[in-house]
């Protein structure tokens, strides 16, 4: 297998970092990426010439409109738009809460689409945000259907570099077993309640989920199973539409 082109990898790293950190200056971006400032500057100039990057009035850099345009093109071509979005919208109407479609990619959970609740107090997450799966309700719902040994190995690696705040492999394994058994994952604290249901494909290839989020005071514990049932029905319909089992 051929190796990735180093210069191109660095350019993609700059673009990825802009997506997460922008607006940001050249010096800070170089420090975050541990790259030479002049190299980062050359990459930004190249991206800017093609519309992938823009310069703010204060001299900092941000993502350009070209990426926004390409994102819309990709969304139009994917079955995601016609298949998943109607279910997200329907779930938001049925539950009265904010509903998300999320995707698992390269070890992270990415928010792809949301339908925000119309109620005064509501939960909102920025579409395009990427988060670690280990303490995320949708990440757990998805990983529960991946190869358990591989998942726990990845968690062990993550714990060696970021031990604080991550679950132990034993506790995470028990949680995955529970999620597989009941078909959904939940998380509740004093402020919010979250529920996630995987969009099932063949075992080991689940990469998406439907997620509900709302204030804890409005969603009683007695409602959790009824909400889960509704989400599972919609997730199954999506799987069937896309030819997944």
N, C-alpha and C positions, 0 to 999 in steps of 0.2 A: 504494500500500500504506500503510495507517495505521501510525502510529508507536506503539511501546510506551508504556504509561502509566508516567511516571517514578517515581511513588510506589510503584507495584506492583513495578517493576524493583528498586528499593532494598530492598523487603521480601523479594523472592526472593533478592537478594544476601546479606541477613542470614541467611536460612535455609540457603543454600548454605554460607556461612562456618561456621555452627554445625555442619553436617555434617562439615566438615573439621577444625575447631579446638576444638570443645567437649570438655570444659567450659571456658567462658571468661567473663570478666567484661565488663560493658558497656563500660568504658573501653578495654580492650584490643581488643574487637571493633570499636569505633568507629575506633580507630587503624588496625587492619588494613584496614578498608574505606574509610578516609579519609572518614568521614561524621561529622556532628555527633552528639555523645553523646546529646543529648536526642531526636534523631530516631530513633537506634538503640533507645533506651529505650522510646519509644512503640511502635515496631514489635514489640519483644519482649513488651510488655504485651499487645498485641493478639493475637499468636500464643499467648501463654500462656492467654488467656481461652478459646481454642478447643482447647486441648490439644496444639498443635503444638510448644510449647516448655515446658520445666519449669525450676524453679529448684532448684539444689542446696542442701545445708545451709550451704555456705560462701558462698552468694549468687551463685555463678556460674551461667550458663545452659547448658542442654543440650537436645538434641532431645527432644520429647515423645512419648508413646505413640501419639498420633493418627497420626503419620507412619508408625510401625511397623505400625499396623493397615492403613493405606492401602497400604503396601508389599505386605502379604500379599494384599490384595484384587487388586491389579494383577497380582501373580505368578500368582494363581489364574486370571485371565482370559486371560493370555498363553499362546500355544502353547509358550512357553519351558518351563513347568513339566512338562507331559506329554511333551514331545519331547526337550528337551536334558538335563534332569536325569538321566534313566535312563542316558544315554550317559556322562555324567560319572561316575556311580556305577560303571558297568561298567568304564570305563577305569581307575578307581582300583583296582578288584579285579584287573584283568588285569595291571597294571603294578606294583602294590604301592606306588605313589607318590601324592603329592597331585595332584589334577587340578582345574582351574578352568574355568569358563565366563566369558568376558569379553566386553564390549561396547564398541564405539567410539562415543562420543557427544560432540558439541561439541568436538572436537579432543583428547579425552582417552580413555584406556582405563579402563573401570570394571569392577571385579570384581563379578560378579552372584551366583555360586554356587561352592562348593567342596566337595570330598570329601577330607578330610585323611587322609593315610596313617596306618595303625595302627602303623607301625614307630616304634621309640624315637626315632630321629633323623629328622626330617621337616621339610618346608618348609611354612610357613603364611603366608598373606596375609589381611588382614582384608577380608571381603566388604563392599562399599560404598566401598572405597578407589578413588580416581581418580589416575591418573598420566599424565605426558606420554608420548606414543607414540615419541618420537624415539630413545630408548635402551632401549625396552621390546620384548621379543621378540614379544609378541602384537601390539603396535602395528605393528611392522614387517610381520608376517604379514598383517595387515589392509590396511595402506596399500599393500602390494605389488600389490593388486588395485584400487586407486583410480586415477584419472587421474594419470599420473606428473607432468605439468606442474603441476597444481594442488598436488600433494603437495610438490614441490620449491619451489614459490612459498611455501607455508605454512612450510616449513622455513627459507627465507631470511628471512622475517619474524621467526620465532622466534629466529634467530641474531642479528638486529640488536638484539633486546632482552635476549637471554641467550646470548651467544656461547660462554661457557665451558661445556665439557662436551658441547656438541652436535656431531654429525658434520657434516662439510662436505657440500654438496649433491652433489658428485661421488662421494664415498665412499658416501653414502646411496643414490644412484641405482644404483651397482654392487651394493649389497647387495639392493636391491629386485629387480633383474634375477635374481640368484641364487635368491632366495626364490620368485619366480614359476616359475622353471625346475624347481626340485626339489619345490615344493609345500608347503614348511614352513620355519620359521625356528628357529634354535637359538642358545643363548648359554651359554657355559661359563666359569667362573672357578675359582679354587682351592677355593671353598666349595660352589657350587651349579651345577646344570645345569637349563636351561629349554628347553622345546620348545613351539612353537605352530603350530597348523594352522588356517587360515581356514575358516569355514563359508560356502561359496560361494553367492552369489546371481548375478544377472546382473552383468557387468563394471561396476565403478565403484560398486557398491552393497553390497559386503561390509562388514558392520558387527559381526561376531562371530567368536570363535575359541575353540578348545579349547586349553588349555595344561597342560603337565605341569611339575612342579617337584620336584626332589629333590637330595640332597647329591651333590656331584660324585664322591666316592669310591665311591659305590654304583652309579653309572650309567656304565659304561665307554663310551668312544667307539665301540666296536664294536656297542653296543646302540642307537645313535642311529637308524639307518635302520629297524631292526625296530620301535622305538617309533613312529617317524614313520608307518610303514605302517599300524599299528593305529589311530593317531589319524586318518589320512586316511580309512580305511574308515568309522569312526564319523561323521566330519564329512560324508561323502558320504551316509550314511544319513539324517542330520538334514536335509540339503538336499533329498533326495528326499521325505521325509515332509512337509516344509513346502511342497512344490511348487516348490522352487527348482532351478535347473540348475547 
